[in-house]
Amino acid sequence: MYKNKVYNLALQYVQNIEDAEEITQDVFVNIHLSLAQFKHNAELSTWIYKITINKSLDYIKMKKRKKRFGLITSLFHQESNEPRMDVTEFNHPGVQMENKEATKKIFNAINALRDKQRTAIILSKIEQKSQKEIAEIMQLNIGAVESLIARAKANLAIFLQQNEG
Amino acid sequence: MEQTNTLLAQIQKVEVSPFVWTRIQQKIAQPIQEPFSKTWTYAIAASMLILISLNIFAIEKDTQQRHNQILKNMNLMTDNNLYHE
């Protein structure tokens, strides 16, 4: 079923079980509310992928905003006992224990990429989607996807090198 | 980059907790609560508009009356009559 596809895709964006579950819930509620808007000329899975990507990116932005706001308020209320929004823990259940550290570094680099490049690399390298499928999901032509993946790979290599050095 | 590709390809697919599905069903079953109904929003906006208009009208009238009173007190009221009857 789609619930596992949605959950796994969300996991690649947030690398955290709780956050991915939250996104999965949001996605299905959104699907329920906007099912009437679904155009039957597109594939259902493509439409669901698109919603999941948008929800995941929105969720990340919302979390960053909350973190920034938390930092500002903590400056004024240092004695406050409210829990702080710390950097989300890397908790990806799909990553094998022996690869955890190396994969965490790669995800840190992926998270530093721009949204479109991040989506392209997640869909091609983790979700193993073809360039045609990625083009449909991202509503781009195959050439644009190809160039996005190439740029993402180059930036990924730079980020990884910087982290090693 | 080869090693990166291999590690990313090795990420396994996992199953979502069954509780998530239950929570989704609960969320969907809940009626969507709008903070204000449209009728109430329009009614409040209309009353605010009327209230503001009445205030503006009252202030304008009061200013005009005061202005006239000052002119009258100082005998500066303009009058087109040349002769008093």
gemmi code that builds the backbone of each chain (N, CA, C; Angstrom):
import gemmi

chains = {
    "A": [
        ("MET", (0.841, -1.224, 0.000), (0.000, 0.000, 0.000), (0.866, 1.260, 0.000)),
        ("TYR", (0.194, 2.399, -0.230), (0.906, 3.668, -0.326), (1.467, 4.166, 1.002)),
        ("LYS", (0.883, 3.706, 2.118), (1.324, 4.245, 3.417), (2.816, 4.000, 3.649)),
        ("ASN", (3.306, 2.812, 3.228), (4.723, 2.519, 3.417), (5.600, 3.341, 2.475)),
        ("LYS", (5.096, 3.572, 1.250), (5.845, 4.394, 0.286), (5.983, 5.818, 0.811)),
        ("VAL", (4.861, 6.339, 1.312), (4.857, 7.708, 1.845), (5.805, 7.799, 3.043)),
        ("TYR", (5.686, 6.835, 3.946), (6.504, 6.828, 5.164), (7.996, 6.754, 4.829)),
        ("ASN", (8.361, 5.868, 3.902), (9.773, 5.708, 3.542), (10.329, 6.953, 2.861)),
        ("LEU", (9.517, 7.562, 1.997), (9.986, 8.784, 1.326), (10.173, 9.912, 2.347)),
        ("ALA", (9.231, 10.030, 3.276), (9.343, 11.060, 4.320), (10.587, 10.817, 5.173)),
        ("LEU", (10.874, 9.540, 5.429), (12.069, 9.178, 6.215), (13.355, 9.660, 5.549)),
        ("GLN", (13.394, 9.590, 4.211), (14.617, 10.021, 3.505), (14.832, 11.525, 3.665)),
        ("TYR", (13.740, 12.269, 3.901), (13.870, 13.716, 4.075), (14.227, 14.094, 5.516)),
        ("VAL", (13.574, 13.425, 6.485), (13.758, 13.861, 7.881), (14.658, 12.941, 8.715)),
        ("GLN", (14.858, 11.700, 8.241), (15.715, 10.702, 8.918), (15.365, 10.549, 10.394)),
        ("ASN", (14.076, 10.552, 10.668), (13.623, 10.437, 12.045), (12.229, 9.821, 12.063)),
        ("ILE", (12.030, 8.797, 12.889), (10.761, 8.049, 12.889), (9.571, 8.949, 13.230)),
        ("GLU", (9.677, 9.711, 14.319), (8.538, 10.533, 14.775), (8.135, 11.554, 13.720)),
        ("ASP", (9.143, 12.220, 13.151), (8.849, 13.242, 12.141), (8.230, 12.610, 10.885)),
        ("ALA", (8.766, 11.455, 10.485), (8.243, 10.781, 9.281), (6.800, 10.333, 9.512)),
        ("GLU", (6.499, 9.888, 10.739), (5.118, 9.481, 11.048), (4.173, 10.676, 10.996)),
        ("GLU", (4.667, 11.794, 11.502), (3.872, 13.036, 11.492), (3.567, 13.443, 10.044)),
        ("ILE", (4.594, 13.378, 9.195), (4.414, 13.751, 7.787), (3.430, 12.788, 7.114)),
        ("THR", (3.576, 11.490, 7.401), (2.687, 10.481, 6.810), (1.225, 10.801, 7.146)),
        ("GLN", (0.986, 11.146, 8.392), (-0.388, 11.509, 8.800), (-0.888, 12.706, 8.004)),
        ("ASP", (-0.039, 13.737, 7.937), (-0.404, 14.959, 7.208), (-0.732, 14.666, 5.753)),
        ("VAL", (0.104, 13.815, 5.143), (-0.074, 13.483, 3.723), (-1.436, 12.823, 3.503)),
        ("PHE", (-1.777, 11.850, 4.337), (-3.038, 11.120, 4.108), (-4.265, 11.981, 4.418)),
        ("VAL", (-4.145, 12.863, 5.391), (-5.260, 13.782, 5.662), (-5.424, 14.716, 4.459)),
        ("ASN", (-4.279, 15.184, 3.931), (-4.310, 16.053, 2.749), (-4.905, 15.332, 1.541)),
        ("ILE", (-4.520, 14.073, 1.357), (-5.056, 13.282, 0.238), (-6.578, 13.172, 0.388)),
        ("HIS", (-7.012, 12.902, 1.603), (-8.449, 12.759, 1.870), (-9.202, 14.048, 1.539)),
        ("LEU", (-8.585, 15.185, 1.898), (-9.258, 16.471, 1.687), (-9.238, 16.919, 0.229)),
        ("SER", (-8.180, 16.530, -0.500), (-8.064, 17.052, -1.868), (-8.188, 15.972, -2.941)),
        ("LEU", (-8.811, 14.875, -2.587), (-8.975, 13.786, -3.563), (-9.790, 14.237, -4.776)),
        ("ALA", (-10.708, 15.161, -4.545), (-11.549, 15.664, -5.645), (-10.716, 16.416, -6.679)),
        ("GLN", (-9.576, 16.983, -6.228), (-8.726, 17.754, -7.150), (-7.793, 16.873, -7.973)),
        ("PHE", (-7.755, 15.590, -7.653), (-6.840, 14.693, -8.361), (-7.260, 14.533, -9.818)),
        ("LYS", (-6.304, 14.851, -10.713), (-6.598, 14.744, -12.147), (-6.248, 13.331, -12.583)),
        ("HIS", (-7.217, 12.661, -13.176), (-7.012, 11.251, -13.494), (-6.066, 11.004, -14.679)),
        ("ASN", (-5.604, 12.099, -15.306), (-4.626, 11.886, -16.391), (-3.236, 11.623, -15.817)),
        ("ALA", (-3.044, 11.943, -14.533), (-1.765, 11.639, -13.883), (-1.926, 10.358, -13.082)),
        ("GLU", (-0.782, 9.716, -12.769), (-0.867, 8.487, -11.987), (-1.049, 8.824, -10.511)),
        ("LEU", (-1.813, 8.007, -9.822), (-2.090, 8.260, -8.400), (-0.795, 8.284, -7.586)),
        ("SER", (0.110, 7.336, -7.902), (1.358, 7.264, -7.129), (2.191, 8.537, -7.320)),
        ("THR", (2.204, 9.076, -8.547), (2.957, 10.307, -8.827), (2.392, 11.453, -7.991)),
        ("TRP", (1.054, 11.519, -7.960), (0.373, 12.569, -7.201), (0.694, 12.451, -5.708)),
        ("ILE", (0.673, 11.218, -5.195), (0.963, 10.998, -3.770), (2.427, 11.333, -3.462)),
        ("TYR", (3.327, 10.970, -4.384), (4.744, 11.303, -4.207), (4.927, 12.817, -4.111)),
        ("LYS", (4.217, 13.526, -5.013), (4.333, 14.989, -5.050), (3.887, 15.589, -3.721)),
        ("ILE", (2.749, 15.107, -3.216), (2.231, 15.618, -1.934), (3.235, 15.324, -0.822)),
        ("THR", (3.780, 14.115, -0.825), (4.739, 13.728, 0.229), (5.976, 14.627, 0.201)),
        ("ILE", (6.490, 14.888, -0.998), (7.686, 15.738, -1.120), (7.377, 17.138, -0.583)),
        ("ASN", (6.243, 17.695, -1.010), (5.893, 19.049, -0.553), (5.695, 19.103, 0.956)),
        ("LYS", (5.014, 18.095, 1.486), (4.764, 18.071, 2.937), (6.077, 17.923, 3.702)),
        ("SER", (6.978, 17.083, 3.199), (8.261, 16.875, 3.881), (9.074, 18.164, 3.898)),
        ("LEU", (9.140, 18.834, 2.742), (9.915, 20.077, 2.678), (9.291, 21.163, 3.556)),
        ("ASP", (7.951, 21.213, 3.555), (7.257, 22.185, 4.427), (7.536, 21.890, 5.888)),
        ("TYR", (7.531, 20.607, 6.231), (7.761, 20.191, 7.621), (9.167, 20.604, 8.071)),
        ("ILE", (10.149, 20.394, 7.189), (11.537, 20.758, 7.519), (11.641, 22.270, 7.739)),
        ("LYS", (10.981, 23.040, 6.846), (11.020, 24.505, 6.969), (10.361, 24.943, 8.273)),
        ("MET", (9.223, 24.307, 8.599), (8.501, 24.660, 9.823), (9.371, 24.376, 11.045)),
        ("LYS", (10.077, 23.249, 11.001), (10.925, 22.872, 12.139), (12.099, 23.842, 12.300)),
        ("LYS", (12.654, 24.273, 11.151), (13.765, 25.229, 11.193), (13.290, 26.557, 11.779)),
        ("ARG", (12.072, 26.967, 11.347), (11.491, 28.215, 11.852), (11.309, 28.139, 13.356)),
        ("LYS", (10.771, 27.007, 13.836), (10.525, 26.820, 15.273), (11.840, 26.854, 16.037)),
        ("LYS", (12.873, 26.249, 15.442), (14.185, 26.186, 16.089), (14.760, 27.593, 16.235)),
        ("ARG", (14.614, 28.390, 15.140), (15.115, 29.765, 15.152), (14.378, 30.582, 16.212)),
        ("PHE", (13.036, 30.407, 16.244), (12.200, 31.121, 17.205), (12.565, 30.710, 18.631)),
        ("GLY", (12.830, 29.412, 18.808), (13.223, 28.889, 20.123), (14.521, 29.499, 20.599)),
        ("LEU", (15.444, 29.696, 19.663), (16.743, 30.291, 20.002), (16.565, 31.727, 20.448)),
        ("ILE", (15.703, 32.464, 19.722), (15.479, 33.875, 20.057), (14.826, 33.986, 21.436)),
        ("THR", (13.777, 33.160, 21.661), (13.079, 33.257, 22.943), (13.976, 32.811, 24.101)),
        ("SER", (14.851, 31.838, 23.842), (15.729, 31.372, 24.920), (16.715, 32.459, 25.342)),
        ("LEU", (16.988, 33.414, 24.431), (17.884, 34.521, 24.764), (17.233, 35.442, 25.801)),
        ("PHE", (15.884, 35.564, 25.662), (15.160, 36.457, 26.578), (14.693, 35.745, 27.846)),
        ("HIS", (14.399, 34.463, 27.717), (13.904, 33.710, 28.888), (14.868, 32.558, 29.185)),
        ("GLN", (16.010, 32.885, 29.704), (17.018, 31.853, 29.906), (16.656, 30.871, 31.011)),
        ("GLU", (15.795, 31.338, 31.963), (15.454, 30.433, 33.065), (14.224, 29.593, 32.732)),
        ("SER", (13.679, 29.777, 31.513), (12.472, 29.047, 31.133), (12.710, 27.535, 31.160)),
        ("ASN", (11.696, 26.802, 31.643), (11.834, 25.344, 31.721), (11.282, 24.628, 30.495)),
        ("GLU", (10.784, 25.422, 29.529), (10.191, 24.805, 28.340), (11.236, 24.016, 27.557)),
        ("PRO", (10.830, 22.841, 27.008), (11.803, 22.064, 26.255), (12.250, 22.807, 24.998)),
        ("ARG", (13.503, 22.747, 24.690), (14.026, 23.431, 23.504), (13.983, 22.515, 22.306)),
        ("MET", (13.777, 23.132, 21.125), (13.770, 22.354, 19.886), (15.216, 22.129, 19.457)),
        ("ASP", (15.760, 21.017, 19.835), (17.148, 20.746, 19.468), (17.210, 20.119, 18.082)),
        ("VAL", (18.421, 19.992, 17.575), (18.616, 19.391, 16.256), (18.070, 17.961, 16.302)),
        ("THR", (17.262, 17.615, 15.290), (16.622, 16.311, 15.291), (17.657, 15.197, 15.257)),
        ("GLU", (17.406, 14.210, 16.065), (18.322, 13.083, 16.170), (18.231, 12.229, 14.905)),
        ("PHE", (19.360, 11.698, 14.469), (19.361, 10.809, 13.311), (18.840, 9.453, 13.770)),
        ("ASN", (17.641, 9.101, 13.272), (17.007, 7.863, 13.722), (16.299, 7.222, 12.530)),
        ("HIS", (17.111, 6.758, 11.575), (16.587, 6.182, 10.335), (16.569, 4.660, 10.464)),
        ("PRO", (15.355, 4.079, 10.580), (15.296, 2.625, 10.793), (15.729, 1.784, 9.587)),
        ("GLY", (15.834, 2.406, 8.432), (16.226, 1.651, 7.233), (17.726, 1.520, 7.064)),
        ("VAL", (18.482, 2.228, 7.912), (19.944, 2.193, 7.798), (20.511, 1.108, 8.705)),
        ("GLN", (21.382, 0.285, 8.119), (21.982, -0.794, 8.922), (22.945, -0.205, 9.950)),
        ("MET", (23.010, -0.872, 11.094), (23.801, -0.384, 12.228), (25.247, -0.073, 11.826)),
        ("GLU", (25.873, -0.986, 11.060), (27.295, -0.803, 10.721), (27.525, 0.368, 9.746)),
        ("ASN", (26.456, 0.779, 9.058), (26.594, 1.895, 8.109), (26.108, 3.224, 8.686)),
        ("LYS", (25.662, 3.178, 9.932), (24.968, 4.340, 10.505), (25.792, 5.641, 10.416)),
        ("GLU", (27.034, 5.597, 10.877), (27.842, 6.822, 10.918), (28.103, 7.380, 9.529)),
        ("ALA", (28.485, 6.481, 8.617), (28.798, 6.917, 7.242), (27.539, 7.469, 6.567)),
        ("THR", (26.404, 6.777, 6.757), (25.155, 7.215, 6.129), (24.689, 8.545, 6.724)),
        ("LYS", (24.920, 8.714, 8.022), (24.535, 9.968, 8.685), (25.280, 11.153, 8.043)),
        ("LYS", (26.577, 10.936, 7.753), (27.383, 11.989, 7.120), (26.815, 12.327, 5.746)),
        ("ILE", (26.432, 11.262, 4.999), (25.878, 11.482, 3.652), (24.565, 12.268, 3.747)),
        ("PHE", (23.724, 11.884, 4.701), (22.447, 12.589, 4.858), (22.662, 14.049, 5.266)),
        ("ASN", (23.689, 14.294, 6.082), (23.996, 15.684, 6.449), (24.313, 16.495, 5.198)),
        ("ALA", (25.053, 15.872, 4.293), (25.398, 16.545, 3.041), (24.150, 16.709, 2.157)),
        ("ILE", (23.312, 15.672, 2.104), (22.076, 15.747, 1.305), (21.179, 16.874, 1.845)),
        ("ASN", (21.112, 16.975, 3.179), (20.264, 18.007, 3.797), (20.764, 19.423, 3.507)),
        ("ALA", (22.043, 19.536, 3.155), (22.589, 20.865, 2.841), (22.301, 21.273, 1.395)),
        ("LEU", (21.806, 20.330, 0.593), (21.514, 20.642, -0.818), (20.248, 21.483, -0.920)),
        ("ARG", (20.083, 22.137, -2.074), (18.848, 22.888, -2.324), (17.704, 21.893, -2.487)),
        ("ASP", (16.467, 22.365, -2.242), (15.294, 21.483, -2.243), (15.190, 20.589, -3.481)),
        ("LYS", (15.342, 21.202, -4.655), (15.155, 20.424, -5.894), (16.252, 19.382, -6.072)),
        ("GLN", (17.480, 19.788, -5.738), (18.610, 18.855, -5.861), (18.450, 17.718, -4.848)),
        ("ARG", (17.986, 18.070, -3.668), (17.788, 17.066, -2.615), (16.744, 16.046, -3.071)),
        ("THR", (15.630, 16.561, -3.611), (14.569, 15.671, -4.082), (15.084, 14.770, -5.204)),
        ("ALA", (15.827, 15.357, -6.120), (16.339, 14.573, -7.262), (17.257, 13.453, -6.781)),
        ("ILE", (18.128, 13.755, -5.827), (19.084, 12.735, -5.361), (18.358, 11.669, -4.526)),
        ("ILE", (17.379, 12.066, -3.736), (16.624, 11.092, -2.926), (15.858, 10.145, -3.846)),
        ("LEU", (15.185, 10.730, -4.846), (14.386, 9.885, -5.741), (15.258, 8.959, -6.595)),
        ("SER", (16.406, 9.461, -7.027), (17.220, 8.617, -7.923), (18.095, 7.625, -7.157)),
        ("LYS", (18.744, 8.078, -6.095), (19.722, 7.206, -5.425), (19.151, 6.348, -4.305)),
        ("ILE", (18.087, 6.833, -3.637), (17.535, 6.029, -2.535), (16.258, 5.320, -2.979)),
        ("GLU", (15.372, 6.067, -3.605), (14.107, 5.456, -4.045), (14.263, 4.692, -5.362)),
        ("GLN", (15.423, 4.832, -5.974), (15.765, 4.124, -7.226), (14.737, 4.353, -8.339)),
        ("LYS", (14.297, 5.584, -8.479), (13.337, 5.921, -9.536), (14.098, 6.239, -10.816)),
        ("SER", (13.452, 5.960, -11.932), (14.085, 6.277, -13.214), (13.976, 7.784, -13.461)),
        ("GLN", (14.779, 8.273, -14.397), (14.749, 9.723, -14.679), (13.376, 10.145, -15.200)),
        ("LYS", (12.713, 9.222, -15.923), (11.380, 9.534, -16.456), (10.382, 9.717, -15.307)),
        ("GLU", (10.467, 8.806, -14.331), (9.557, 8.887, -13.176), (9.823, 10.170, -12.365)),
        ("ILE", (11.123, 10.469, -12.187), (11.491, 11.677, -11.437), (10.954, 12.922, -12.156)),
        ("ALA", (11.097, 12.901, -13.484), (10.616, 14.037, -14.279), (9.115, 14.234, -14.089)),
        ("GLU", (8.366, 13.122, -14.049), (6.912, 13.214, -13.855), (6.579, 13.740, -12.460)),
        ("ILE", (7.274, 13.201, -11.458), (6.992, 13.620, -10.079), (7.347, 15.099, -9.883)),
        ("MET", (8.513, 15.496, -10.421), (8.970, 16.869, -10.193), (8.445, 17.858, -11.230)),
        ("GLN", (7.674, 17.347, -12.182), (7.098, 18.158, -13.259), (8.180, 18.939, -14.011)),
        ("LEU", (9.206, 18.186, -14.397), (10.307, 18.766, -15.171), (10.533, 17.883, -16.397)),
        ("ASN", (11.356, 18.360, -17.342), (11.698, 17.459, -18.441), (12.936, 16.634, -18.060)),
        ("ILE", (13.160, 15.564, -18.815), (14.236, 14.632, -18.450), (15.611, 15.326, -18.421)),
        ("GLY", (15.809, 16.267, -19.349), (17.078, 17.003, -19.403), (17.330, 17.766, -18.106)),
        ("ALA", (16.259, 18.394, -17.616), (16.387, 19.182, -16.377), (16.708, 18.274, -15.199)),
        ("VAL", (16.073, 17.096, -15.189), (16.323, 16.135, -14.103), (17.779, 15.680, -14.145)),
        ("GLU", (18.230, 15.375, -15.362), (19.616, 14.921, -15.550), (20.595, 15.961, -14.995)),
        ("SER", (20.342, 17.224, -15.342), (21.261, 18.276, -14.894), (21.144, 18.494, -13.379)),
        ("LEU", (19.914, 18.346, -12.840), (19.734, 18.475, -11.389), (20.533, 17.415, -10.647)),
        ("ILE", (20.445, 16.186, -11.138), (21.161, 15.076, -10.486), (22.675, 15.304, -10.575)),
        ("ALA", (23.133, 15.767, -11.742), (24.569, 16.003, -11.918), (25.057, 17.076, -10.944)),
        ("ARG", (24.270, 18.173, -10.820), (24.652, 19.252, -9.904), (24.605, 18.777, -8.449)),
        ("ALA", (23.559, 17.979, -8.147), (23.430, 17.459, -6.780), (24.624, 16.583, -6.427)),
        ("LYS", (25.033, 15.728, -7.369), (26.187, 14.838, -7.133), (27.447, 15.652, -6.889)),
        ("ALA", (27.639, 16.684, -7.715), (28.845, 17.513, -7.590), (28.861, 18.219, -6.233)),
        ("ASN", (27.713, 18.801, -5.857), (27.639, 19.500, -4.562), (27.805, 18.540, -3.392)),
        ("LEU", (27.235, 17.351, -3.557), (27.345, 16.322, -2.520), (28.817, 15.954, -2.294)),
        ("ALA", (29.539, 15.800, -3.397), (30.965, 15.461, -3.302), (31.728, 16.572, -2.580)),
        ("ILE", (31.377, 17.842, -2.897), (32.050, 18.977, -2.249), (31.761, 18.976, -0.739)),
        ("PHE", (30.464, 18.832, -0.389), (30.080, 18.840, 1.035), (30.761, 17.709, 1.804)),
        ("LEU", (30.816, 16.538, 1.175), (31.423, 15.387, 1.856), (32.917, 15.597, 2.057)),
        ("GLN", (33.548, 16.202, 1.034), (34.986, 16.474, 1.123), (35.276, 17.491, 2.235)),
        ("GLN", (34.399, 18.531, 2.303), (34.558, 19.566, 3.338), (34.414, 18.957, 4.737)),
        ("ASN", (33.463, 18.029, 4.871), (33.246, 17.390, 6.174), (34.404, 16.507, 6.584)),
        ("GLU", (35.030, 15.879, 5.563), (36.170, 15.008, 5.874), (37.383, 15.818, 6.275)),
        ("GLY", (37.545, 16.959, 5.571), (38.734, 17.772, 5.790), (38.704, 18.572, 7.058)),
    ],
    "B": [
        ("MET", (32.347, 8.884, -4.441), (30.927, 8.920, -4.836), (30.357, 7.506, -4.980)),
        ("GLU", (31.210, 6.580, -5.392), (30.782, 5.179, -5.545), (30.277, 4.620, -4.219)),
        ("GLN", (31.074, 4.912, -3.164), (30.725, 4.420, -1.829), (29.416, 5.058, -1.354)),
        ("THR", (29.259, 6.333, -1.662), (28.030, 7.047, -1.286), (26.825, 6.387, -1.946)),
        ("ASN", (26.953, 6.142, -3.253), (25.854, 5.497, -3.995), (25.511, 4.134, -3.400)),
        ("THR", (26.553, 3.363, -3.061), (26.331, 2.021, -2.505), (25.592, 2.115, -1.171)),
        ("LEU", (26.060, 3.042, -0.315), (25.422, 3.189, 1.003), (23.968, 3.620, 0.877)),
        ("LEU", (23.716, 4.541, -0.043), (22.337, 5.019, -0.223), (21.434, 3.910, -0.777)),
        ("ALA", (22.003, 3.112, -1.668), (21.213, 2.013, -2.252), (20.924, 0.919, -1.228)),
        ("GLN", (21.756, 0.872, -0.181), (21.579, -0.171, 0.846), (20.510, 0.172, 1.889)),
        ("ILE", (19.990, 1.386, 1.806), (18.959, 1.781, 2.782), (17.709, 0.936, 2.531)),
        ("GLN", (17.274, 0.263, 3.595), (16.138, -0.660, 3.436), (14.803, 0.041, 3.626)),
        ("LYS", (13.798, -0.561, 2.978), (12.432, -0.043, 3.145), (11.875, -0.595, 4.459)),
        ("VAL", (11.214, 0.256, 5.211), (10.644, -0.180, 6.481), (9.125, -0.014, 6.469)),
        ("GLU", (8.480, -0.686, 7.396), (7.014, -0.611, 7.467), (6.595, 0.407, 8.511)),
        ("VAL", (5.569, 1.136, 8.188), (5.069, 2.148, 9.116), (4.311, 1.458, 10.258)),
        ("SER", (4.393, 2.070, 11.434), (3.706, 1.499, 12.607), (2.180, 1.494, 12.370)),
        ("PRO", (1.505, 0.416, 12.777), (0.049, 0.359, 12.551), (-0.714, 1.463, 13.279)),
        ("PHE", (-0.109, 2.012, 14.342), (-0.772, 3.081, 15.101), (-0.938, 4.348, 14.258)),
        ("VAL", (0.014, 4.529, 13.322), (-0.052, 5.721, 12.468), (-1.334, 5.692, 11.647)),
        ("TRP", (-1.657, 4.510, 11.128), (-2.860, 4.344, 10.308), (-4.114, 4.621, 11.137)),
        ("THR", (-4.097, 4.156, 12.390), (-5.236, 4.406, 13.289), (-5.394, 5.908, 13.526)),
        ("ARG", (-4.245, 6.580, 13.747), (-4.293, 8.024, 14.005), (-4.796, 8.783, 12.773)),
        ("ILE", (-4.392, 8.314, 11.578), (-4.851, 8.956, 10.332), (-6.373, 8.826, 10.231)),
        ("GLN", (-6.869, 7.614, 10.501), (-8.312, 7.378, 10.417), (-9.080, 8.244, 11.412)),
        ("GLN", (-8.492, 8.406, 12.601), (-9.122, 9.267, 13.617), (-9.175, 10.717, 13.146)),
        ("LYS", (-8.053, 11.170, 12.567), (-7.977, 12.561, 12.090), (-8.994, 12.800, 10.982)),
        ("ILE", (-9.107, 11.825, 10.069), (-10.036, 11.967, 8.948), (-11.485, 11.964, 9.450)),
        ("ALA", (-11.748, 11.156, 10.474), (-13.114, 11.046, 10.997), (-13.569, 12.316, 11.711)),
        ("GLN", (-12.603, 13.095, 12.219), (-12.961, 14.332, 12.926), (-13.498, 15.358, 11.935)),
        ("PRO", (-14.602, 16.043, 12.276), (-15.084, 17.092, 11.376), (-14.115, 18.265, 11.381)),
        ("ILE", (-13.976, 18.905, 10.235), (-13.047, 20.038, 10.147), (-13.706, 21.236, 10.828)),
        ("GLN", (-12.995, 21.761, 11.821), (-13.558, 22.896, 12.549), (-12.964, 24.188, 12.028)),
        ("GLU", (-13.860, 25.027, 11.485), (-13.405, 26.338, 11.041), (-13.433, 27.269, 12.240)),
        ("PRO", (-12.416, 28.111, 12.425), (-12.401, 28.990, 13.580), (-13.634, 29.903, 13.636)),
        ("PHE", (-14.071, 30.431, 12.482), (-15.268, 31.258, 12.396), (-16.043, 30.850, 11.158)),
        ("SER", (-17.355, 30.848, 11.258), (-18.134, 30.554, 10.063), (-18.139, 31.824, 9.202)),
        ("LYS", (-18.395, 31.658, 7.909), (-18.333, 32.793, 6.976), (-19.391, 33.841, 7.344)),
        ("THR", (-20.587, 33.371, 7.735), (-21.680, 34.292, 8.075), (-21.266, 35.204, 9.229)),
        ("TRP", (-20.644, 34.595, 10.244), (-20.202, 35.371, 11.399), (-19.121, 36.372, 11.016)),
        ("THR", (-18.198, 35.949, 10.161), (-17.115, 36.836, 9.724), (-17.698, 38.059, 9.029)),
        ("TYR", (-18.664, 37.822, 8.088), (-19.281, 38.930, 7.345), (-20.058, 39.835, 8.302)),
        ("ALA", (-20.783, 39.236, 9.241), (-21.588, 40.016, 10.185), (-20.701, 40.916, 11.038)),
        ("ILE", (-19.594, 40.360, 11.539), (-18.675, 41.155, 12.372), (-18.051, 42.284, 11.554)),
        ("ALA", (-17.652, 41.975, 10.309), (-17.032, 42.981, 9.445), (-18.020, 44.110, 9.164)),
        ("ALA", (-19.289, 43.764, 8.876), (-20.310, 44.778, 8.580), (-20.558, 45.666, 9.795)),
        ("SER", (-20.661, 45.059, 11.001), (-20.905, 45.875, 12.198), (-19.739, 46.808, 12.480)),
        ("MET", (-18.521, 46.319, 12.269), (-17.331, 47.157, 12.474), (-17.364, 48.358, 11.526)),
        ("LEU", (-17.739, 48.088, 10.263), (-17.791, 49.135, 9.246), (-18.821, 50.199, 9.632)),
        ("ILE", (-19.997, 49.748, 10.083), (-21.053, 50.686, 10.493), (-20.580, 51.526, 11.684)),
        ("LEU", (-19.965, 50.859, 12.649), (-19.475, 51.532, 13.852), (-18.436, 52.603, 13.510)),
        ("ILE", (-17.511, 52.247, 12.638), (-16.453, 53.188, 12.243), (-17.067, 54.382, 11.500)),
        ("SER", (-18.030, 54.112, 10.573), (-18.676, 55.185, 9.814), (-19.407, 56.132, 10.753)),
        ("LEU", (-20.143, 55.587, 11.735), (-20.870, 56.419, 12.694), (-19.913, 57.295, 13.492)),
        ("ASN", (-18.788, 56.723, 13.884), (-17.773, 57.477, 14.623), (-17.233, 58.635, 13.803)),
        ("ILE", (-16.903, 58.338, 12.554), (-16.357, 59.385, 11.677), (-17.400, 60.512, 11.524)),
        ("PHE", (-18.656, 60.126, 11.289), (-19.737, 61.097, 11.102), (-19.889, 61.973, 12.355)),
        ("ALA", (-19.879, 61.348, 13.533), (-20.045, 62.070, 14.801), (-18.892, 63.038, 15.032)),
        ("ILE", (-17.674, 62.587, 14.768), (-16.492, 63.455, 14.979), (-16.550, 64.666, 14.043)),
        ("GLU", (-16.897, 64.391, 12.760), (-16.979, 65.466, 11.761), (-18.002, 66.508, 12.192)),
        ("LYS", (-19.177, 66.046, 12.628), (-20.270, 66.933, 13.006), (-19.875, 67.788, 14.207)),
        ("ASP", (-19.237, 67.149, 15.171), (-18.816, 67.836, 16.389), (-17.796, 68.923, 16.071)),
        ("THR", (-16.845, 68.608, 15.214), (-15.800, 69.573, 14.831), (-16.431, 70.786, 14.158)),
        ("GLN", (-17.363, 70.520, 13.256), (-18.037, 71.588, 12.520), (-18.817, 72.503, 13.481)),
        ("GLN", (-19.520, 71.866, 14.425), (-20.316, 72.631, 15.398), (-19.421, 73.520, 16.257)),
        ("ARG", (-18.305, 72.960, 16.700), (-17.375, 73.740, 17.528), (-16.812, 74.923, 16.749)),
        ("HIS", (-16.464, 74.663, 15.504), (-15.916, 75.680, 14.624), (-16.914, 76.834, 14.478)),
        ("ASN", (-18.174, 76.492, 14.220), (-19.228, 77.486, 14.060), (-19.441, 78.280, 15.351)),
        ("GLN", (-19.377, 77.575, 16.484), (-19.591, 78.206, 17.781), (-18.509, 79.260, 18.046)),
        ("ILE", (-17.274, 78.924, 17.723), (-16.154, 79.866, 17.928), (-16.355, 81.115, 17.066)),
        ("LEU", (-16.710, 80.862, 15.805), (-16.915, 81.987, 14.882), (-18.046, 82.881, 15.368)),
        ("LYS", (-19.111, 82.258, 15.877), (-20.275, 82.997, 16.369), (-19.896, 83.832, 17.584)),
        ("ASN", (-19.144, 83.211, 18.499), (-18.721, 83.914, 19.708), (-17.850, 85.123, 19.391)),
        ("MET", (-17.069, 85.020, 18.354), (-16.153, 86.104, 17.996), (-16.767, 87.055, 16.965)),
        ("ASN", (-18.020, 86.867, 16.700), (-18.737, 87.660, 15.700), (-18.072, 87.612, 14.326)),
        ("LEU", (-17.602, 86.489, 13.995), (-16.930, 86.352, 12.695), (-17.740, 85.524, 11.694)),
        ("MET", (-18.973, 85.250, 12.058), (-19.824, 84.460, 11.166), (-20.093, 85.244, 9.894)),
        ("THR", (-19.798, 84.699, 8.760), (-20.035, 85.415, 7.502), (-21.519, 85.386, 7.179)),
        ("ASP", (-22.010, 86.471, 6.757), (-23.438, 86.596, 6.479), (-23.584, 87.446, 5.215)),
        ("ASN", (-24.414, 87.039, 4.322), (-24.574, 87.809, 3.089), (-25.609, 88.940, 3.206)),
        ("ASN", (-26.290, 88.988, 4.341), (-27.282, 90.064, 4.508), (-26.586, 91.394, 4.799)),
        ("LEU", (-26.911, 92.375, 4.048), (-26.271, 93.680, 4.247), (-26.892, 94.447, 5.405)),
        ("TYR", (-28.203, 94.258, 5.522), (-28.894, 95.016, 6.574), (-29.626, 94.073, 7.497)),
        ("HIS", (-29.547, 94.384, 8.769), (-30.298, 93.579, 9.720), (-31.717, 94.048, 9.779)),
        ("GLU", (-32.631, 93.132, 9.738), (-34.032, 93.552, 9.777), (-34.474, 93.760, 11.216)),
    ],
}
model = gemmi.Model(1)
for chain_id, residues in chains.items():
    chain = gemmi.Chain(chain_id)
    for i, (resn, *xyz) in enumerate(residues, 1):
        res = gemmi.Residue()
        res.name, res.seqid = resn, gemmi.SeqId(i, " ")
        for name, pos in zip(("N", "CA", "C"), xyz):
            atom = gemmi.Atom()
            atom.name, atom.element = name, gemmi.Element(name[0])
            atom.pos, atom.b_iso = gemmi.Position(*pos), 0.0
            res.add_atom(atom)
        chain.add_residue(res)
    model.add_chain(chain)
structure = gemmi.Structure()
structure.add_model(model)
structure.setup_entities()
